[in-house]
Amino acid sequence: MSIVITLLILLVPPCMLIMAWLFASMRVIFHVLAVGCAYVFAIISALAVYEIIRDETVFMTNIHAVFENNYFLIAGGYLGYYGIYILLKWMLQELRSED
């Protein structure tokens, strides 16, 4: 599983970069998905913290339940790919502008 995760992290962001280069509409789709995932990620995180404060439970033991939420994991995973995609895009733009 570690190999699959590593390969996906190495391959998906460059594929996103290529798709954005070939199809301009993909850039908008990637940005819209990122905004949606950021909202989902933030809402689930905030609700989990609120629940812990409201119930006055031990933070370190209860906060880990958020990792069982599939929406949280999917949103966070996409934001990770998107972040690397944006970094690659900025890096290539910087390299191109230096010439």
Secondary structure, DSSP 8 states (H G I E B T S, - for coil): -HHHHHHHHHHHHHHHHHHHHH-HHHHHHHHHHHHHHHHHHHHHHHHHHHHHHHHT--HHHHGGGGGG-HHHHHHHHHHHHHHHHHHHHHHHHHHHHH-
